[in-house]
Amino acid sequence: MTWRARRETHPDDEVLSTATGHARDYNQNVYADYARSSETMFPVRWTRSELGKKDWVVGVIVNGQAKAYPIELLKKNAPIEDKVDKEQIRISYDAAASKPEVTRAADGEAIASTMAYWFAWQAFYPNTELYRH
């Protein structure tokens, strides 16, 4: 989520000062090189190759069933309606805030979701389904 988008929805939020007394340049993303690289910071037991290790997904768990939705697919095709277990859900993508939103299709109630690299999501949920369009 961008700071601009966050301020629109949470105008009273504050951030910590960058005046920390340390010489670090807080205007640069310390993880930028990591984000651009296909490598992980640490060894990962890799078992599934449907996506690249560091492709972003949004993952949901409904009634104990895990399912992941590739962010690149959402950017092109959102909103998506899908069924997880017996629950009809809707996944939209807010391009301005760079974030997905998952809701129940019936009433729009928010469903908890997690944005993660594919390797991380599948490590926690090895039997996850992967949405394919």
C-alpha positions in Angstrom: 0.0 0.0 0.0 1.3 3.4 -0.8 1.6 6.1 1.8 -0.9 8.3 -0.1 -3.5 5.5 -0.2 -2.9 4.8 3.5 -3.4 8.5 4.4 -6.7 8.6 2.5 -8.1 5.7 4.6 -6.2 6.4 7.9 -5.6 10.2 8.0 -4.5 10.1 11.7 -1.7 7.6 11.1 1.8 8.7 11.9 5.2 7.3 10.9 8.4 7.1 12.9 11.0 9.8 12.4 14.0 9.1 10.2 16.1 11.2 12.6 17.5 8.1 14.4 21.1 9.2 15.0 22.3 6.6 12.6 23.8 7.2 9.1 21.3 5.0 7.3 19.6 6.5 4.2 16.0 5.9 4.9 15.0 7.2 1.5 16.2 4.0 -0.1 14.5 0.6 0.1 17.1 -1.7 1.7 15.3 -4.7 0.1 15.2 -3.3 -3.5 18.0 -5.6 -4.7 16.3 -8.6 -3.0 13.0 -7.8 -4.6 14.6 -7.6 -8.1 16.5 -10.9 -7.6 15.0 -14.3 -8.2 17.0 -15.6 -5.2 15.8 -16.0 -1.6 17.8 -14.7 1.4 18.1 -18.2 2.8 17.9 -21.8 1.6 14.3 -22.8 0.9 13.0 -26.3 0.5 11.3 -25.9 -2.8 8.7 -28.4 -3.9 6.2 -26.6 -6.2 7.1 -24.9 -9.4 3.8 -23.6 -10.8 5.0 -20.1 -10.2 8.4 -18.5 -9.7 9.7 -18.7 -6.1 9.3 -14.9 -5.6 6.1 -14.4 -7.6 3.6 -12.5 -5.4 0.4 -14.2 -4.4 -2.5 -13.3 -2.1 -3.4 -16.3 0.0 -6.7 -17.0 1.8 -7.8 -19.7 4.1 -11.5 -20.5 4.2 -12.8 -23.3 6.5 -9.3 -24.7 6.7 -8.8 -24.8 2.9 -5.9 -22.6 1.6 -5.8 -21.1 -1.9 -3.4 -18.7 -3.5 -4.1 -16.1 -6.3 -1.2 -14.8 -8.4 -1.0 -11.0 -8.1 0.0 -10.6 -11.8 -3.1 -12.5 -12.8 -5.2 -10.3 -10.5 -3.7 -7.1 -12.0 -5.0 -8.3 -15.4 -8.2 -10.0 -14.6 -9.6 -8.6 -11.3 -12.2 -8.7 -10.0 -12.3 -12.5 -9.8 -15.0 -14.6 -8.2 -14.1 -18.0 -7.0 -15.2 -20.7 -4.6 -13.0 -21.8 -1.7 -14.4 -24.8 0.2 -18.1 -23.8 0.0 -17.6 -20.1 0.2 -18.0 -17.9 -2.9 -15.4 -15.1 -2.7 -14.4 -12.1 -4.7 -10.9 -10.8 -5.1 -10.3 -7.3 -6.4 -7.1 -5.4 -6.9 -6.5 -1.8 -6.1 -3.8 -0.6 -8.5 -3.4 2.8 -6.8 -2.7 1.1 -3.4 -0.9 -1.9 -5.0 -3.0 -4.3 -2.9 -5.6 -7.0 -3.3 -8.8 -7.2 -1.3 -10.7 -10.4 -0.6 -14.4 -10.4 0.4 -17.3 -12.7 0.6 -19.2 -12.5 -2.7 -22.6 -12.6 -0.9 -22.3 -9.6 1.4 -18.9 -7.9 0.8 -17.6 -8.9 4.2 -13.8 -8.8 4.3 -11.9 -12.1 4.4 -8.5 -12.2 6.0 -5.8 -12.6 3.4 -2.0 -12.5 3.2 0.2 -11.2 0.5 3.4 -13.3 0.2 6.0 -14.6 -2.1 4.9 -18.0 -3.6 7.7 -19.9 -1.9 6.7 -18.6 1.5 3.0 -19.2 1.1 3.4 -22.7 -0.1 6.0 -23.5 2.6 3.2 -22.7 5.2 0.4 -24.3 3.2 2.0 -27.0 1.0 -1.4 -28.4 0.0 -2.7 -25.0 -1.1 -4.7 -24.8 -4.3 -3.4 -22.3 -6.9 -6.0 -20.3 -8.8 -5.6 -20.7 -12.6 -7.5 -18.7 -15.1 
